[in-house]
Amino acid sequence: LFPPRTIVRRTDSANETDQRRKRLRRRTMIYGLLSCE
């Protein structure tokens, strides 16, 4: 799922994943609203 570059670059993957989770949540919520319409 994740490109090897980011894994090699980022040792603090915990923060990365947290930010990605928030982004994914926002995206899913937006897509949900769009699909509901």
Buried (B, 14 or more C-beta within 10 A) or exposed (E): EEEEEEEEEEEEEEEBEEEBEEEEEEEEEEEEEEEEE
